[in-house]
Amino acid sequence: MKLGFIKPTYPGEKRVALLPEHITSEFENELVIETGFGSELGINDAEYEAKGCKIDSRSNIFQNCDTVFCLKLIQPGDYDHLREGQMIIGWTHPTGSGTEFYQKVACKKGLHVIDLDNIYPTAHIGDKHIPVTFIKKNFVWKNSFYAGVASVQHALLHFGLYPDSDTKIAVLASGSCSQGGYSYVSKYNADVRMFYRKTMNEFYETIGEYDVIINGIEVDSSVAHIITKEQLKQVKKGCLIIDSAADAGNAIEGTRYMSIADPMYEEDGIFFYEVNNAPSLLYRKTSFEISKSFSEWVYKKDVKRFWDLFE
């Protein structure tokens, strides 16, 4: 089947989700690549053509490919290009940051939407949500790790903070994202503690002591918040809260998404960092990791297997 690749137009997104070096003779799909797809990394179209890819315009890819890959959420400028019943694959987040797109565009056009969530990849159409069991759990964990690194690095720089021994930092959870955040702040001579599921009560008891709180936990909207509005009242003024999991409104109640260009806001004396594509700040490293993992688990096998999920 044809698998079309378009450049994401999500604000601040620079990652290239497929590199020529990862395209092999084992690929079962006909790859159609948008003109200039690899330009952020200085990759020209001829390098993709040398690997057997066809180069075409964005509009032609939407018109001629039933299955379209876009790393980040489709933006309004492409809505008119979307065809009834088309399949969109990528980080679509239908129950998170992509809820509005899913409800107002995808459902109305009967789109088949594949969300390549690192833990729970899922196929969506209308009110049906189908687990994608042939993609292993945590298949692109390195991107999550660098999400932790990039978000903390960016937030501290934007906030103008160089942590020292007097800076108390709490890191919530021990998953890939939290590990990335911990890895970065541990390079400073700061007072850092990582809290796990069994020690979260201790964190809540001491929540007012921290200068920086790094959250690496993503939760479903039906699950209780990691930090509630009531608990935020106990946080010290001037505290920086970095949601490395980029789970606005869910992990930390009441938070809202910002952008790489404008990543932070202040509310009641507390500063919040909430950017859902922070790994793009490390786009050279993360492009490689995404391309490698996605080639193995998403691109290589016939995309018909994604279509079969809806039968």
Summary of the structure (lengths in Angstrom):
residues: 311
radius of gyration: 20.2
end to end distance: 17.1
largest distance: 59.3
contacts: 1036
relative contact order: 0.15
helix: 34%
strand: 19%
